[in-house]
Amino acid sequence: MNTTILSRQHLRREQGSTLIEVLVSMFILALGLMALISMQVRTSASIQESENMGIVAQATQNLAEAMLSNPKLTLDAASGVTKKDYSHYNAECEKDRGDYKFNNKFEGTSNHGKTIAGRNLLAAEHLNNFCTEVINNIRGGTKDELKIKTKVQKHKDSSGAELGQELYVTWKMSTSGDDSDGNKDVEYTYTYLLDDQL
């Protein structure tokens, strides 16, 4: 008889979970799901950022190849060496009447409504193609706030010796973030070595 009473009491204790146990297990499950969702969002953002970096890298390489066919050549009188100059590719992509255009600072001329001759005309075409390629393919962010700059600068090694010229591209995008408007500006850069010698 004693055994029957003990086994009935034992069964009553083992029959179900209390409300507190259920709530605790649901809380733990919710924390795990939130962590998974957060990780998924971050992974998705990282993938998108990597894709954008690849798009800009490919567009920059295309621009660099075009630039190599269109240098300004100057003869250094002291050394007798002809030097290549790509400074006519320094520009900024900006929104102009609803379209993105490169604002080129060509020696006294402009690519907006005025005639540009020779190398500058070709450079303007290369830059507009570059801008269009980036704008049409980049993903995420706010394209209305997208700003792209190209700058040709001297490439130096760790000792400061000049090795050539490099194309330095920066682009800034507004993305969702911690700003008061829910947006934050993120600036990215990409550098491409143009040639081995000045």
N, C-alpha and C positions, 0 to 999 in steps of 0.2 A: 504494500500500500504506500509506504514511504517513497518507494521508487517511482510510482505513478505520479504522485504530487510533485516530486522534484522534476520529472521530465516534462510535466505540463507547464511549470513555471519557467523551465529552461526554454521551451518552445515559444512561450509568450514573449520572452526577451529577444529571441532570434527571428521573429516573424517579420519585422519591418524596420525601416529607418525612421528616425525622428525627423521632425521638420528642420531642426538645426543642422543635422547632417546633410540633408538635401540642399539647404541654402548654401552651406559651405562648399559642397561639391559644385553647385552651379556657379558660385563666385570664382572658384579655381578654374573652371571651364571657360568662363567669360574672360578672365585675365589671359588665358592661353590664346583664345581667339583674337583678342585685341592685339596681342603681341604678333601673331601671325599676319593680321591685316596691316599693322604698322610696317612690318618687314616687307610685305608685298608692295606697299606704296613706295617705300624707299628703293626697293629693287627696280620697280618700274621707272622711277625718276632717274636712277643711275643708268639704266639701259637707254633711256631717251637722251640723256646727256652724252653718253658715249656715241650714240648714233649721230647727234649733232656735231660732235667733235670730228667724227669721220667724214661727214658731209663737208664741213669747212676745210678739213685737211685736203680732201679731194679737189675742191674748188680752188684752194690756194695753190696746189700743185699744177692745176690747169692754168691758172693765172701766171705762175712762175715760168712755165714753159713758153707761154705767149710772150712774157716779158723778155726772155732770153733772145727772142727773135727781133726785139725792138729796143735795143739800148741806145742811149745818146753816147756818141764816141767823142772823147776829147784827147788831144795830144798833149802829153806832159813835156813841155819844152826842155826841162832840165834833164830828164832821163830818156827822152825820145820814145817813151812807151805810150801806146794808145790805151786809155782807160775807159771802162764802161760805166755809165751812170744811168740809174733807173729811178732817179728822184721824181721824174714826171709821172710815176705811179703812186705817189703819196696822195691819198684822197680819203674822203669820208662819204659813206653811203647815208643818205638822208631821205626823208619823205618829202616829195615835191609834187604838189597838186594831186595827191592821192597815190602817186607812183613813187617807187624808190629810185633815186638817181644818185650817181656819184658826183660829188662836188669837187671837181679837180681844180687845183690851184696852178694852172698852166701860166707860164710867164706872160702876164698881161692879157690872156685870152680866157674864155670860158666855154664850156661845152653846152651852155644853155643859150641858144639863139645866136651865137656868133660862130664864124668860121674858124675851124681849127685845122691847121695844116700838118701834113707829114706824120711824124712820130707821135705827136700829141693826139691827133685824130685816132690813130690806131690804139694808143694807150687808153683813150676815152672809151673806145669800143670794147677793149679787153676788160676794163673795169666795170662797165655796165653789164657785160656778160657774167662776170664774177658775181656782182651784186644780185643779179637775177637768179643765178644758180643757187646761191645761198638762201635767198628769200623764199624761193619756190620749194625748196627741199627741207629746210630746217623745221623742226617740230617743237611744239610746246611753247610756253611763254606767251607774251603779248607781242605780236609782230608790229603793232603800231609803235611800240617803244624800242624796236630793234635798231641798234646803231652799229655800223661796221666801219672800221678804219684800217687802211693799209699804209704802211710806212716802210721805206727801204732805208736800212741803216747799215753801218759797218759791222761786220762780224769779227769779233776778237777772241783770241784764246785766253786762257787763264793768266798769262803773263802780260796781256794787253796788246800783243802783236796782232795787226790786222791780217785776217785770213781771206777776206772777200766781203761780199754784201749779202744781207739776208732780208727776206721779206717778212715783216712782222705784222700779223693780222690780229686785231682785237675786235671782239663783238660783245655787246652788252644787251642782255635781255631782261625784261621784267617777268618774274615768275611768282607763283603764289608763295607767300612766306610770312615773315613776322612783322612786316611794316604795318602802320596804322590803317592803310588801305587794303591790307591783305597781300600786298605785293612787295617784292624786294628785287633790286637790281643785282644781277650776277654778271661779272665780267670774265670772259674767257680769252685766252691768247693762243696763238699758233705761230711758230717761227719756221721758216723754210730757207735753207742756204741756197743762194742763187748761183754762185760760182766760186771757184777755188782761188781766183786771183782778182785783184782790182783791175 
